[in-house]
Amino acid sequence: MSERAFNGRILNVNLTTGQHWVEELPESMYREHLGGYGLGARLLFDRIPAGADPLGPDNVLGFMPGLLTGTPLFGQRFQVVCKSPKNGGWGDANCGGDFGPSLKFTGYDALLVYGAAARPSYIYIDDHTVEVRDAAPYWGGLAIDTEDRLKDELGKKISVALIGPAGENLAIMSGIANERGRLAARSGVGAVMGSKKLKAVVVKPELKIMAQTKDVLQTVKSSLQGFNQASKTFFTTFGTTGITANSA
């Protein structure tokens, strides 16, 4: 169990070579860039070469839980980041569901995927195993059907982020699905995953995150819940952006 809101390390997987390695990050990296988009932008800036083809092996695909993901504070989301095939520049997509917390509960604050596999593959991660496995039996399958198959075969406790036929065929409108229908839908991230012949990322969580500031997080959570309950028409009037405006 981590006593912080972060694990202090990220997992790197190269699909071209099949190699993986763990990278330790200093606390200053989190203080400067937090998690999610911020940390993802900082890491990818140093790792994607100038002029890289968004659908080529030089692009890097990052799965980035937020800094508070996995803590008692609500908002358990993750970001997918890469060079976008839609605009040739920065690409990101945000998603809810169980994948973000589950990735952090395997002991990593991010997964960065490099290169491209020679054949359909998926990445399997738990707290002591990282493997690139054959995904040929799942290639061509719909996302929800494939997630159900993987859970039948590997256990119900896994979390899965995966693509369907649209991503496999490099459709730039395609996203990355998890938890039977939630979708990281922006920036063509599904096409980038498909270009790497990566059908899915499967994580089996074992650890827990227990932030040192748990009492502070609970206070913030209670305050926001009380504010939302005070006005039943708040979200109808302002939408989710109203929370940001209220805290500014």
FENSULWO-V367491 format. One record per residue. N is the residue number from 0. RES is the residue in one letter. SS is DSSP state (H for helix, E for strand, - for the rest). OMEGA is omega in whole degrees, -180 to 180 (* if undefined). Layout:
BEGIN
n = (N	N)
res = (RES	RES)
ss = (SS	SS)
omega = (OMEGA	OMEGA)
END
This chain:
BEGIN
n = (0	1	2	3	4	5	6	7	8	9	10	11	12	13	14	15	16	17	18	19	20	21	22	23	24	25	26	27	28	29	30	31	32	33	34	35	36	37	38	39	40	41	42	43	44	45	46	47	48	49	50	51	52	53	54	55	56	57	58	59	60	61	62	63	64	65	66	67	68	69	70	71	72	73	74	75	76	77	78	79	80	81	82	83	84	85	86	87	88	89	90	91	92	93	94	95	96	97	98	99	100	101	102	103	104	105	106	107	108	109	110	111	112	113	114	115	116	117	118	119	120	121	122	123	124	125	126	127	128	129	130	131	132	133	134	135	136	137	138	139	140	141	142	143	144	145	146	147	148	149	150	151	152	153	154	155	156	157	158	159	160	161	162	163	164	165	166	167	168	169	170	171	172	173	174	175	176	177	178	179	180	181	182	183	184	185	186	187	188	189	190	191	192	193	194	195	196	197	198	199	200	201	202	203	204	205	206	207	208	209	210	211	212	213	214	215	216	217	218	219	220	221	222	223	224	225	226	227	228	229	230	231	232	233	234	235	236	237	238	239	240	241	242	243	244	245	246	247)
res = (M	S	E	R	A	F	N	G	R	I	L	N	V	N	L	T	T	G	Q	H	W	V	E	E	L	P	E	S	M	Y	R	E	H	L	G	G	Y	G	L	G	A	R	L	L	F	D	R	I	P	A	G	A	D	P	L	G	P	D	N	V	L	G	F	M	P	G	L	L	T	G	T	P	L	F	G	Q	R	F	Q	V	V	C	K	S	P	K	N	G	G	W	G	D	A	N	C	G	G	D	F	G	P	S	L	K	F	T	G	Y	D	A	L	L	V	Y	G	A	A	A	R	P	S	Y	I	Y	I	D	D	H	T	V	E	V	R	D	A	A	P	Y	W	G	G	L	A	I	D	T	E	D	R	L	K	D	E	L	G	K	K	I	S	V	A	L	I	G	P	A	G	E	N	L	A	I	M	S	G	I	A	N	E	R	G	R	L	A	A	R	S	G	V	G	A	V	M	G	S	K	K	L	K	A	V	V	V	K	P	E	L	K	I	M	A	Q	T	K	D	V	L	Q	T	V	K	S	S	L	Q	G	F	N	Q	A	S	K	T	F	F	T	T	F	G	T	T	G	I	T	A	N	S	A)
ss = (-	E	-	-	-	-	-	-	E	E	E	E	E	E	-	-	-	-	-	E	E	E	E	E	-	-	H	H	H	H	H	H	H	-	-	H	H	H	H	H	H	H	H	H	H	H	H	-	-	-	-	-	-	-	-	-	-	-	-	-	E	E	E	E	E	-	-	-	-	-	-	-	-	-	-	-	-	E	E	E	E	E	E	-	-	-	-	-	-	E	E	E	E	E	E	-	-	-	H	H	H	H	H	H	-	-	-	-	-	-	E	E	E	E	-	-	-	-	-	-	E	E	E	E	E	-	-	-	-	E	E	E	E	E	-	-	-	-	-	-	-	-	H	H	H	H	H	H	H	H	H	H	H	H	-	-	-	E	E	E	E	E	-	-	H	H	H	H	-	-	-	-	-	-	-	E	E	E	-	-	-	E	E	E	-	-	-	-	H	H	H	H	H	H	H	-	-	E	E	E	E	E	E	E	-	-	-	-	E	-	-	-	-	H	H	H	H	H	H	H	H	H	H	H	H	H	H	H	H	H	-	-	-	H	H	H	H	H	-	-	H	H	H	H	H	H	H	-)
omega = (176	178	179	176	179	-179	180	178	178	-180	176	178	177	-177	178	-177	-175	-178	173	179	180	-178	178	177	179	179	180	178	179	179	-178	-171	-178	177	175	-177	-174	179	179	179	-180	-178	-177	178	-178	-168	178	-178	178	178	-178	175	-180	179	178	-176	-180	177	178	179	-176	172	-166	172	176	-178	-178	177	-179	176	-180	179	180	-177	-172	-173	175	179	169	-176	-179	166	-170	173	179	-174	-179	180	-177	176	176	176	-176	-178	173	179	-173	-174	-178	176	-178	177	178	-179	170	176	-178	178	179	170	175	-176	-178	171	179	179	178	-179	-180	-175	167	-180	177	-177	162	-172	178	-176	169	-177	169	-172	180	178	-180	180	-177	-175	-177	-179	174	-173	-177	179	-179	177	179	179	-179	179	175	-175	-173	179	-176	-176	180	170	-172	167	-171	178	173	-179	180	178	179	-179	172	174	-172	173	-173	179	179	-173	168	178	172	171	173	-170	165	-160	-172	163	180	-176	177	178	178	177	178	179	178	-176	-179	-179	-172	165	-178	178	177	-174	179	-173	175	176	177	-175	177	-178	-177	-179	178	-180	180	178	178	-180	-179	-180	-180	179	178	179	-178	-179	-178	-179	-177	-179	-174	-176	176	-177	-170	-174	-178	178	179	178	179	-180	-178	-177	-176	*)
END
